[in-house]
């Protein structure tokens, strides 16, 4: 009787291993940039949500304080603490639990300024900051915008999008 031994494979060949490594590299090259964009999109969405909350709270403050804008340029105290207004005096607030932080650049400071809308490029401000607030000694519009640390020098570009050649702030 002939003694035949079955030819069994014990391991992968070098070519098989290289093919698997190349396929994994291609998949990683496709997937990793999408995760990078996802984190950037999350920061932008968080900033948009923060700005929406700030805008509504500014309007609420204005309504309760006889059309007076809160002075957020100095500090966030009008929003994070209690305020009084009226005769007889009534206590209002706090409007926010803590000072908001711009998720795009980590800043929470506010500068007084206006933002030119409708242009083809994002407006810039001269100071690194988290927010641009149109206060103008109480005579401003009360609009507030966030700044973007991802474009150019951190804190100098107003955050928003450009579509069809027109800038729209968040």
C-alpha positions in Angstrom: 0.0 0.0 0.0 1.3 3.3 -0.9 1.6 5.8 1.8 0.5 9.2 0.3 0.6 12.2 2.3 -2.0 15.0 1.7 -0.4 18.3 0.8 -1.8 20.7 3.5 -1.1 24.4 3.7 0.0 25.6 7.0 0.4 29.4 6.5 -0.4 32.3 4.2 2.0 33.2 1.5 3.8 36.5 1.3 1.7 37.6 -1.7 -1.6 36.9 0.1 -0.5 39.0 3.1 0.6 41.8 0.8 -2.7 41.9 -1.0 -4.6 42.1 2.3 -2.3 44.9 3.5 -2.8 46.9 0.3 -6.6 46.5 0.5 -6.6 47.7 4.1 -4.5 50.7 3.1 -6.9 51.7 0.4 -9.9 51.4 2.7 -8.1 53.5 5.4 -7.2 56.2 2.8 -10.9 56.4 1.9 -12.3 56.3 5.5 -9.9 58.5 7.5 -10.6 61.8 5.6 -14.3 61.3 6.2 -13.7 61.1 10.0 -11.7 64.3 9.8 -14.6 66.1 8.0 -17.1 64.7 10.5 -15.2 66.3 13.5 -15.0 69.6 11.7 -18.7 69.4 10.8 -19.5 68.7 14.4 -17.6 71.8 15.6 -19.5 73.9 13.0 -22.9 72.5 14.1 -22.1 73.1 17.7 -21.1 76.7 16.9 -24.4 77.2 14.9 -26.4 75.9 17.9 -24.6 78.1 20.3 -25.1 81.1 18.1 -28.8 80.3 17.8 -29.2 80.1 21.5 -27.2 83.3 22.1 -29.4 85.2 19.5 -32.6 84.0 21.1 -31.4 84.9 24.6 -30.2 88.4 23.5 -33.7 89.0 22.1 -35.3 87.6 25.3 -33.0 89.9 27.5 -33.9 92.9 25.2 -37.6 92.2 25.6 -37.4 92.0 29.4 -35.2 95.1 29.7 -37.1 97.7 27.7 -35.3 97.2 24.4 -31.9 97.5 26.0 -29.1 95.2 24.6 -27.0 93.3 27.1 -23.4 94.5 27.3 -21.6 91.3 26.5 -18.4 93.0 25.3 -17.2 93.6 28.8 -18.1 90.1 30.2 -20.8 87.6 30.2 -22.3 88.7 33.6 -25.6 90.0 32.1 -26.2 86.5 30.9 -24.7 84.3 33.6 -26.1 86.3 36.5 -29.3 87.8 37.6 -30.3 91.3 36.5 -33.0 93.8 37.7 -35.1 96.1 35.6 -38.3 98.1 35.9 -40.2 100.1 38.5 -40.8 98.3 40.7 -37.6 96.4 40.1 -38.0 92.8 38.9 -35.3 90.2 38.8 -34.5 88.4 35.6 -32.0 85.8 34.5 -29.7 84.1 34.5 -30.1 83.5 30.7 -27.2 81.0 30.5 -25.6 78.7 33.0 -22.0 79.6 31.9 -20.2 81.7 29.4 -20.4 80.1 26.0 -17.2 78.8 24.3 -16.7 79.0 20.6 -16.1 75.3 19.6 -14.1 76.4 16.5 -11.4 78.1 18.4 -12.0 77.6 22.1 -12.4 81.4 22.8 -15.3 82.9 24.8 -14.3 86.6 24.6 -16.5 89.0 22.7 -15.5 92.0 20.7 -17.8 94.9 19.6 -18.2 95.1 15.8 -20.4 94.7 12.8 -20.2 92.1 10.2 -20.6 93.0 6.5 -23.0 90.5 5.0 -23.5 89.5 1.3 -19.9 89.8 0.2 -18.0 87.1 -1.7 -15.5 86.5 1.1 -15.7 86.1 4.9 -15.3 89.3 6.8 -12.3 89.5 9.2 -11.9 91.2 12.6 -8.7 92.7 14.0 -8.7 90.8 17.3 -8.6 87.1 18.1 -11.9 86.4 19.7 -14.7 83.9 20.1 -17.6 86.1 19.1 -18.3 89.4 17.3 -21.3 91.2 18.8 -22.9 94.3 17.3 -23.4 96.2 20.5 -22.2 99.8 19.6 -22.8 101.2 23.1 -26.3 99.7 23.1 -27.3 101.2 19.8 -26.3 98.2 17.6 -28.4 95.5 16.0 -27.7 92.9 18.7 -26.5 90.3 16.2 -23.7 88.0 17.3 -21.4 85.9 15.1 -18.7 83.3 15.8 -15.2 83.4 14.5 -13.4 80.5 12.8 -10.0 79.2 13.7 -9.8 76.9 10.7 -9.3 79.6 8.1 -6.1 81.7 8.3 -5.1 83.2 11.6 -7.1 81.8 14.5 -10.0 84.0 15.6 -9.9 86.5 12.7 -12.4 85.2 10.2 -16.1 85.2 10.8 -17.4 81.7 10.6 -19.8 80.8 7.8 -20.2 79.4 4.3 -19.7 80.8 0.8 -22.3 79.6 -1.7 -22.7 81.0 -5.2 -20.2 83.7 -4.4 -22.1 85.1 -1.4 -20.9 84.7 2.2 -23.5 83.6 4.8 -22.4 83.8 8.5 -23.5 81.1 10.9 
